[in-house]
């Protein structure tokens, strides 16, 4: 593989991973507020189908993306209402919704399978596109890929460098203390769950109007990506930057499975196609192994110099979820 092919391939990784980046950041917002939205997988499928149908019938990409965000926001609003107002299980509501949205997408989208609709064009940025290597990778993309780059920075800044972000983290960690200081816990959770759902909804049209243009029903290759998004949120320690790196890692694994396939002809192609999924699960397990008690016992048995190095590496990878994640807030 020559250098040009490698750079173009990496540019493709950034583009194909961008919907996962946006969905991951959306779910990060919701979970930072203390709400688990397990409807992500079904939301991506339903928004991908709905946005494609809207764009196909109106000829407007803008309306298509707007429809995708609307679908995501509505589904997330149902999760919020059921869990925050009705105080029902977030896990149960989200899981039922993801199955319902998936089947609804396949049923309603059946008449539109194989249709050719509008597609996001590539919009190179003048001058910046001429930068060697970086120009091809970062500045010859479509608008939504640029949006994903900006969203990473804005989301990190909002969560960790602003007062509203401080309130968001407080609601997810200690809602009782946040309420005592004047935060409207339920309102904050509603807002960020809905906002997160809208971002998850945008991932759908980013696939059906960009990365994987069109709607192909069960062979679209989108089913299962929502569960990967949920795993990446944990891998990313509820941090937009680290979550984005996890999304790019998954995109890189998918690209490598395609690149290596001609050189590994003894391995069935289906194995390479699904390999990124178990590899992400193994990565997630590796990240969380630092939280196990037996790891502390193993570390204690190691020589001091080795123990320090290993412990430092484990601390860097260790993740700690928001304390009130999935726990309803009740005013006394």
SVG drawing of the C-alpha trace seen along z (x, -y; Angstrom):
<svg xmlns="http://www.w3.org/2000/svg" viewBox="-46 -29 57 50">
<polyline fill="none" stroke="black" stroke-width="0.4" points="0.0,0.0 1.5,-3.3 1.3,-6.6 -1.4,-8.1 -3.7,-5.1 -3.1,-5.1 -4.0,-8.8 -7.2,-8.4 -8.1,-5.3 -7.6,-7.3 -9.7,-10.1 -12.4,-7.5 -12.1,-6.3 -12.8,-9.8 -15.8,-10.1 -17.4,-6.7 -16.8,-7.1 -18.4,-10.6 -22.0,-9.3 -20.7,-7.2 -18.9,-10.2 -22.1,-12.3 -24.2,-9.6 -21.6,-8.9 -21.5,-12.5 -25.3,-12.6 -25.5,-9.6 -22.7,-11.1 -24.8,-14.2 -27.8,-12.1 -25.8,-9.8 -23.9,-12.7 -27.3,-13.9 -28.1,-10.5 -30.3,-9.0 -29.5,-5.8 -31.0,-5.9 -30.9,-2.3 -33.0,-3.2 -29.9,-4.3 -29.8,-1.3 -33.4,-1.6 -33.2,-5.4 -30.4,-5.3 -32.3,-2.8 -35.6,-4.7 -33.9,-8.1 -31.8,-6.7 -35.0,-5.4 -37.2,-8.5 -34.6,-11.0 -33.9,-9.2 -37.6,-9.1 -38.1,-12.8 -35.0,-13.8 -36.1,-11.5 -39.6,-13.0 -38.6,-16.7 -35.2,-16.7 -33.9,-18.6 -31.0,-17.3 -31.6,-19.9 -35.2,-18.6 -33.8,-15.0 -31.4,-15.8 -34.0,-17.8 -36.3,-14.8 -33.6,-12.5 -32.9,-14.9 -36.7,-15.2 -37.1,-11.4 -34.2,-11.1 -35.5,-13.9 -39.0,-12.3 -37.8,-8.9 -35.5,-10.3 -38.4,-12.4 -40.4,-9.2 -37.5,-7.7 -37.2,-10.9 -41.0,-11.0 -41.2,-7.4 -38.1,-7.5 -38.2,-11.0 -41.9,-11.7 -43.3,-8.2 -40.3,-6.9 -40.2,-3.6 -37.1,-1.6 -34.9,-3.5 -33.4,-0.2 -36.8,1.4 -38.2,-1.6 -35.1,-2.1 -34.8,1.6 -38.4,1.9 -38.1,-1.3 -35.0,-0.2 -36.8,3.0 -40.0,1.1 -38.0,-1.6 -36.0,1.1 -39.0,3.1 -40.9,-0.1 -38.0,-1.3 -37.9,2.0 -41.7,2.1 -42.2,-1.6 -39.0,-1.6 -39.8,1.5 -41.3,-0.4 -38.3,-2.6 -35.6,0.1 -33.1,-0.4 -34.3,-3.9 -31.7,-6.4 -32.0,-9.6 -29.9,-12.8 -26.4,-12.4 -24.2,-14.8 -21.5,-16.2 -17.9,-16.5 -17.0,-20.2 -13.2,-20.7 -12.1,-23.8 -10.1,-26.2 -6.4,-26.5 -6.7,-24.1 -7.3,-21.2 -3.8,-21.8 -2.0,-21.1 0.0,-17.8 -1.6,-14.8 -3.8,-16.7 -5.6,-18.5 -6.7,-15.2 -7.6,-13.7 -9.5,-16.5 -10.4,-19.2 -11.8,-17.2 -15.0,-15.9 -18.7,-16.6 -20.4,-19.2 -21.5,-16.7 -18.0,-15.3 -16.8,-18.8 -19.7,-19.2 -18.5,-16.1 -15.0,-17.6 -16.5,-20.8 -18.9,-19.0 -16.1,-17.1 -14.5,-20.4 -17.7,-22.2 -19.1,-19.3 -15.8,-18.9 -15.7,-22.7 -19.4,-22.8 -19.2,-19.9 -15.9,-20.7 -15.4,-24.4 -18.8,-26.1 -21.2,-26.7 -24.1,-24.8 -21.7,-21.9 -20.9,-22.0 -24.6,-21.8 -24.9,-18.9 -22.2,-17.0 -23.6,-17.7 -27.0,-16.4 -25.5,-13.2 -23.2,-12.8 -25.2,-14.2 -28.6,-15.4 -29.7,-16.0 -26.8,-18.4 -27.4,-20.1 -31.1,-20.5 -30.2,-22.0 -28.1,-24.6 -31.0,-25.5 -30.6,-23.2 -33.9,-22.0 -32.8,-18.4 -35.8,-17.1 -35.6,-19.9 -31.8,-19.5 -32.4,-15.7 -35.2,-16.4 -33.1,-18.9 -30.0,-16.9 -31.8,-13.6 -33.7,-15.3 -30.6,-17.0 -28.7,-13.8 -31.5,-12.0 -31.5,-14.6 -27.7,-14.1 -28.3,-10.3 -31.0,-11.0 -28.6,-12.9 -26.4,-9.8 -29.1,-8.1 -29.1,-10.5 -25.3,-10.8 -25.4,-7.1 -28.4,-7.0 -27.6,-10.4 -23.8,-10.2 -21.7,-7.3 -24.1,-4.5 -26.4,-6.5 -29.8,-5.0 -32.0,-2.6 -31.5,1.1 -33.5,2.4 -32.0,5.3 -28.9,5.3 -28.1,1.7 -25.4,2.7 -26.7,0.3 -28.3,2.8 -25.9,3.2 -24.1,-0.1 -26.2,-1.6 -25.0,1.0 -21.4,0.1 -22.2,-3.5 -23.3,-2.6 -20.1,-0.6 -18.0,-3.5 -19.6,-5.9 -18.3,-3.7 -14.9,-3.2 -14.7,-7.0 -15.4,-7.5 -18.3,-9.9 -15.8,-12.3 -16.5,-13.6 -12.8,-13.5 -12.1,-10.1 -15.4,-8.8 -14.6,-10.2 -11.2,-8.4 -13.2,-5.2 -15.4,-5.8 -12.4,-6.4 -10.8,-3.2 -13.9,-1.3 -13.9,-2.9 -10.2,-2.0 -10.9,1.6 -13.7,1.8 -11.3,0.3 -8.6,2.8 -11.0,5.7 -11.6,4.6 -7.9,3.9 -6.7,7.2 -9.3,9.3 -7.4,9.9 -4.3,10.9 -6.1,13.3 -8.1,15.3 -7.9,18.4 -10.2,16.6 -13.9,16.3 -14.8,12.7 -17.7,12.8 -15.2,13.3 -13.3,10.2 -16.5,8.2 -17.7,8.8 -14.3,8.8 -14.5,5.1 -17.5,5.8 -15.9,8.4 -12.6,6.4 -14.5,3.4 -16.0,5.6 -12.6,6.9 -11.3,3.3 -14.2,2.4 -13.4,5.3 -9.8,4.3 -10.7,0.7 -12.9,1.9 -10.6,4.5 -8.9,1.9 -12.1,1.7 -11.9,5.4 -10.7,6.2 -8.4,9.0 -6.4,6.5 -5.5,4.7 -4.3,8.0 -2.2,8.8 -0.6,5.3 0.3,5.7 2.3,8.8 4.3,7.1 7.8,5.6 7.5,1.9 8.9,0.4 6.7,2.6 3.7,2.0 4.0,-1.8 4.1,-1.5 1.2,0.9 -0.9,-1.0 -0.3,-4.3 -1.4,-2.6 -4.5,-1.2 -5.4,-4.5 -5.2,-6.2 -7.6,-3.7 -10.0,-3.3 -13.5,-4.6 -15.9,-5.7 -19.6,-6.2 -21.7,-9.1 -22.9,-8.1 -26.6,-8.7 -26.6,-7.1 -29.9,-5.3 -31.1,-6.3 -34.4,-8.3 -34.3,-11.5 -36.8,-11.9 -37.4,-15.1 -37.8,-14.7"/>
</svg>
